[in-house]
Amino acid sequence: MKIAIIGQQDYGKAVLEAFFARGDEVAGVFVASDKEGARPDPLKVAAQEKGLELFQFPSYRKPEAQEALRGLNVDLGIMAYVLLFAPQEFVTIPRLGTIQYHPSLLPRHRGPSSINWPIIQGATRTGLTIFRPTDGLDEGPVVLQKSCDIGPDETLGDVYFNKLFSMGVSTMLEAADLVHAGKHTETVQDESQATYEGWCRGAEARIDWTKPVGQVYDLVRGCNPAPGAWTTIGGKKLYLYDARKIVFRRFADVVGKIGEITSIGDESIRITAQGGQIEVLRLRHEDGKKMGAAEFARSAGVTAGTFVGV
């Protein structure tokens, strides 16, 4: 199979290497333009190491980008983590069109932070979709889907790196083979079941300690490692990463007030939310690096009775 890879970052690199390793002909690689001061994109580096033809365009709308893809004369376009909009004039150039990876079970969780939001919303299952890109964001016909559990304590990092990443690479190969063999199906997405969320960034990751402890815990998990759920202490941001949830079962179990650090142990600190506590194991103050929560408390002079988020 003769293909073109359109993508970026580690996922794009892994997809490139998977196709390359089994002997498919990678005619060219399209990577987003370099950012000043940023490290080279891993997909770009991998393409250069393999001596592949590399293209970097600021937009796939540009005629020169479309002409470059047309000149490769490939069977199939493979979109592996693409943030640039790719119009129909671009994705339909390959003989068999293009397929794209999205890390959610479309039509649920369309949008750029589709791994964060299911965890933040307390979902117990998620998955990935290989679909046909259209001019609507994540709206094209579905070629193949795979699902997986979200464990009650799993973080964004757990779900992506332990499940969706590797499963996404193998499913991309499977979908490409089906399309190449003419054995695939294309299922129109059910718009009545569709959801869309935007980026999960700093504003979305701010902790409200008046919320039920389950919601706070899911926010922390869904933002770990990025963007990092955060609160404030002494007027500065405190990012929370590894944590546990403790539920109050009885009135007699209630400890402290909302947002209060009630105890500092050997490895953790406990903060009260509505209906329970978050036991924080690892955090980062905005002026420092990631460290153990108890270590931070000792070094910063934080004591039980201190309030966060105020």
C-alpha positions as CSV (number, residue, x, y, z in Angstrom):
1,M,0.0,0.0,0.0
2,K,1.3,3.4,-0.9
3,I,0.4,6.0,1.7
4,A,1.0,9.6,2.9
5,I,1.1,10.3,6.6
6,I,-0.4,13.6,7.7
7,G,0.1,14.2,11.4
8,Q,2.4,15.3,14.3
9,Q,3.8,14.5,17.7
10,D,4.5,11.0,19.1
11,Y,1.2,9.5,17.9
12,G,2.0,10.5,14.3
13,K,5.5,9.1,14.7
14,A,4.2,5.8,16.1
15,V,1.7,5.4,13.1
16,L,4.5,6.2,10.6
17,E,6.8,3.6,12.2
18,A,4.0,1.0,12.3
19,F,3.3,1.3,8.5
20,F,7.0,1.6,7.7
21,A,7.8,-1.5,9.8
22,R,5.4,-3.8,7.9
23,G,6.7,-2.7,4.5
24,D,4.1,-0.2,3.3
25,E,5.4,2.5,1.0
26,V,5.3,5.8,2.8
27,A,5.6,8.2,-0.1
28,G,5.6,11.4,1.9
29,V,4.9,12.9,5.4
30,F,3.1,16.1,6.1
31,V,3.8,17.8,9.5
32,A,2.7,21.1,10.9
33,S,5.1,24.0,10.6
34,D,7.8,24.4,13.2
35,K,7.2,26.7,16.2
36,E,9.9,29.1,17.1
37,G,11.8,27.9,20.2
38,A,9.9,24.5,20.3
39,R,11.7,21.2,20.0
40,P,11.4,19.5,16.6
41,D,8.2,17.5,16.1
42,P,8.9,13.8,16.7
43,L,7.1,12.9,13.4
44,K,9.3,15.3,11.5
45,V,12.4,13.8,13.1
46,A,11.3,10.3,12.4
47,A,10.6,11.1,8.7
48,Q,14.0,12.7,8.3
49,E,15.8,9.8,9.9
50,K,14.1,7.5,7.4
51,G,14.9,9.7,4.5
52,L,11.3,10.3,3.6
53,E,10.0,13.2,1.6
54,L,8.8,15.8,4.2
55,F,6.3,18.6,3.7
56,Q,5.5,21.5,6.1
57,F,2.7,23.9,5.1
58,P,1.0,26.5,7.2
59,S,-2.4,25.4,5.8
60,Y,-3.7,22.5,3.8
61,R,-6.0,24.9,2.1
62,K,-3.1,26.2,0.1
63,P,-2.8,25.0,-3.6
64,E,0.9,24.1,-3.1
65,A,-0.1,21.7,-0.2
66,Q,-2.7,20.0,-2.4
67,E,-0.3,19.8,-5.4
68,A,2.4,18.2,-3.2
69,L,-0.1,15.5,-2.1
70,R,-1.3,15.0,-5.6
71,G,2.3,14.6,-6.8
72,L,2.8,11.6,-4.4
73,N,0.1,9.6,-6.2
74,V,-0.7,7.6,-3.1
75,D,-3.5,5.0,-2.4
76,L,-4.5,6.4,1.0
77,G,-4.0,9.4,3.2
78,I,-3.5,8.6,6.9
79,M,-4.3,11.4,9.3
80,A,-2.6,10.7,12.7
81,Y,-3.2,13.6,15.2
82,V,-3.8,16.6,13.0
83,L,-4.7,20.0,14.4
84,L,-4.6,21.8,11.1
85,F,-7.9,21.9,9.2
86,A,-7.7,19.6,6.1
87,P,-10.4,20.5,3.5
88,Q,-12.1,18.1,1.2
89,E,-9.9,19.4,-1.7
90,F,-6.9,17.9,0.2
91,V,-8.2,14.7,1.8
92,T,-9.9,13.4,-1.3
93,I,-6.7,13.5,-3.4
94,P,-5.4,10.0,-2.6
95,R,-6.9,7.3,-4.8
96,L,-8.9,5.8,-1.8
97,G,-9.3,9.0,0.1
98,T,-8.1,9.6,3.6
99,I,-8.8,8.1,7.1
100,Q,-8.4,9.9,10.4
101,Y,-7.9,8.9,14.1
102,H,-10.0,10.5,16.9
103,P,-9.7,9.4,20.5
104,S,-13.3,9.0,21.4
105,L,-16.3,7.0,20.4
106,L,-17.8,9.3,17.9
107,P,-20.3,10.9,17.7
108,R,-19.6,11.4,21.4
109,H,-17.0,13.9,22.4
110,R,-16.2,15.6,19.2
111,G,-13.5,18.3,19.6
112,P,-9.9,18.8,20.6
113,S,-9.9,17.4,24.3
114,S,-11.8,14.3,23.7
115,I,-9.8,12.2,26.2
116,N,-10.1,14.7,29.0
117,W,-13.9,15.2,28.9
118,P,-15.2,11.6,29.3
119,I,-13.0,11.2,32.5
120,I,-14.1,14.6,33.8
121,Q,-17.7,13.7,33.3
122,G,-17.3,10.4,35.1
123,A,-17.7,8.1,32.2
124,T,-16.7,4.4,32.6
125,R,-16.0,3.7,28.9
126,T,-14.4,5.5,26.1
127,G,-12.6,4.5,22.9
128,L,-11.3,5.6,19.5
129,T,-12.7,6.1,16.1
130,I,-11.2,5.8,12.6
131,F,-13.4,7.9,10.3
132,R,-13.5,9.7,7.0
133,P,-12.6,13.4,7.5
134,T,-15.2,15.9,6.2
135,D,-15.3,19.7,6.5
136,G,-17.3,19.3,9.7
137,L,-15.1,18.7,12.8
138,D,-15.0,15.0,13.6
139,E,-18.3,14.6,11.8
140,G,-17.4,12.2,9.0
141,P,-18.6,8.6,8.4
142,V,-17.2,6.0,10.8
143,V,-14.9,3.3,9.4
144,L,-13.9,1.5,12.6
145,Q,-14.2,1.9,16.4
146,K,-12.7,0.2,19.4
147,S,-13.7,0.8,23.0
148,C,-12.1,0.4,26.4
149,D,-12.9,0.8,30.1
150,I,-12.0,3.9,32.1
151,G,-11.1,2.6,35.6
152,P,-12.5,4.5,38.6
153,D,-9.0,5.8,39.4
154,E,-7.5,6.1,36.0
155,T,-6.1,9.4,34.8
156,L,-5.9,10.9,31.4
157,G,-2.3,9.7,31.2
158,D,-3.4,6.1,32.1
159,V,-6.2,6.0,29.5
160,Y,-4.2,7.6,26.7
161,F,-0.7,6.0,27.1
162,N,-1.8,2.6,28.3
163,K,-4.9,2.1,26.1
164,L,-5.8,4.6,23.4
165,F,-2.3,5.3,22.0
166,S,-1.3,1.7,21.2
167,M,-4.9,0.6,20.3
168,G,-5.1,3.7,18.0
169,V,-2.0,2.7,16.1
170,S,-3.1,-0.9,15.5
171,T,-6.6,0.1,14.6
172,M,-5.3,2.6,12.1
173,L,-3.4,-0.3,10.4
174,E,-6.6,-2.5,10.5
175,A,-8.7,0.3,9.0
176,A,-6.2,1.1,6.3
177,D,-6.2,-2.6,5.3
178,L,-10.0,-2.8,5.2
179,V,-10.2,0.4,3.0
180,H,-7.4,-0.9,0.7
181,A,-9.1,-4.2,0.3
182,G,-12.5,-2.6,-0.3
183,K,-13.9,-4.5,2.7
184,H,-14.7,-1.5,4.9
185,T,-18.0,0.1,5.8
186,E,-18.8,3.7,6.4
187,T,-21.5,4.5,8.9
188,V,-23.0,8.0,9.1
189,Q,-22.8,9.4,12.6
190,D,-26.0,9.6,14.6
191,E,-26.4,13.3,15.2
192,S,-29.0,12.7,18.0
193,Q,-26.2,11.2,20.1
194,A,-23.5,13.7,19.2
195,T,-21.7,15.9,21.7
196,Y,-19.0,18.5,21.3
197,E,-16.7,20.1,23.8
198,G,-13.9,22.6,23.3
199,W,-10.4,22.6,24.8
200,C,-9.8,21.6,28.4
201,R,-7.4,24.3,29.4
202,G,-6.7,26.3,32.5
203,A,-10.1,27.9,32.9
204,E,-11.8,24.5,32.7
205,A,-9.3,22.9,35.1
206,R,-10.0,25.2,38.1
207,I,-11.2,23.2,41.1
208,D,-14.4,24.3,42.8
209,W,-14.2,22.7,46.3
210,T,-18.0,23.3,46.9
211,K,-18.7,20.6,44.2
212,P,-19.3,17.0,45.2
213,V,-16.0,15.2,45.9
214,G,-16.6,12.8,43.0
215,Q,-16.8,15.6,40.6
216,V,-13.6,17.2,42.0
217,Y,-11.8,13.8,41.8
218,D,-12.9,13.2,38.2
219,L,-11.6,16.7,37.3
220,V,-8.2,16.0,38.9
221,R,-8.0,12.6,37.0
222,G,-9.2,14.1,33.7
223,C,-6.6,16.8,33.9
224,N,-3.6,14.6,34.9
225,P,-1.0,15.2,33.5
226,A,-2.4,18.1,31.3
227,P,-3.5,20.7,31.8
228,G,-3.4,20.0,35.5
229,A,-6.4,20.7,37.8
230,W,-5.6,23.6,40.0
231,T,-6.6,25.5,43.1
232,T,-4.9,28.4,44.8
233,I,-2.9,28.8,48.0
234,G,-1.6,32.1,49.2
235,G,-2.9,33.7,46.0
236,K,-0.8,31.5,43.7
237,K,-1.8,28.4,41.7
238,L,-1.4,24.9,43.1
239,Y,-1.7,22.1,40.5
240,L,-2.9,18.7,41.8
241,Y,-1.9,15.5,40.0
242,D,-1.8,12.1,41.7
243,A,-4.7,11.8,44.2
244,R,-7.2,9.6,45.9
245,K,-10.9,10.1,46.8
246,I,-12.2,9.6,50.3
247,V,-16.0,9.6,50.7
248,F,-17.8,10.7,53.9
249,R,-20.3,7.9,54.7
250,R,-21.8,9.4,57.9
251,F,-22.0,12.9,59.4
252,A,-19.5,11.6,62.0
253,D,-17.0,11.1,59.2
254,V,-17.0,14.8,58.1
255,V,-13.7,16.5,58.7
256,G,-13.0,20.2,58.2
257,K,-14.7,22.8,56.1
258,I,-14.9,23.2,52.3
259,G,-11.4,23.9,50.9
260,E,-9.6,23.2,54.2
261,I,-6.4,21.2,54.4
262,T,-7.2,19.0,57.4
263,S,-4.2,16.9,57.7
264,I,-0.6,16.5,56.5
265,G,0.7,13.0,56.5
266,D,4.0,11.4,55.6
267,E,3.2,11.4,51.9
268,S,0.0,13.3,51.3
269,I,-2.3,16.1,52.3
270,R,-6.1,15.9,52.6
271,I,-8.4,18.7,51.4
272,T,-12.2,18.7,52.1
273,A,-14.7,19.0,49.3
274,Q,-18.5,18.5,49.4
275,G,-19.1,15.0,50.7
276,G,-15.5,13.8,51.1
277,Q,-11.9,14.6,50.7
278,I,-9.2,14.6,48.1
279,E,-6.0,13.0,49.3
280,V,-3.3,14.7,47.3
281,L,-0.1,12.7,46.7
282,R,1.7,14.8,44.1
283,L,1.3,18.5,43.1
284,R,3.1,21.5,41.7
285,H,3.2,25.0,43.0
286,E,3.2,27.6,40.2
287,D,6.7,28.7,41.2
288,G,8.1,25.2,41.5
289,K,8.3,21.6,40.1
290,K,6.2,18.5,40.7
291,M,6.8,17.0,44.1
292,G,5.2,15.0,46.8
293,A,2.3,16.9,48.5
294,A,3.6,16.4,52.0
295,E,7.1,17.5,51.0
296,F,5.6,20.6,49.5
297,A,3.6,21.3,52.7
298,R,6.7,21.0,54.9
299,S,8.9,23.1,52.6
300,A,6.2,25.8,52.2
301,G,5.2,25.9,55.9
302,V,1.7,24.9,55.1
303,T,-0.2,23.6,58.1
304,A,-3.5,21.8,58.8
305,G,-6.2,24.4,58.9
306,T,-4.9,26.3,55.8
307,F,-7.6,26.9,53.2
308,V,-7.1,26.5,49.4
309,G,-9.1,28.1,46.6
310,V,-9.8,31.3,48.5
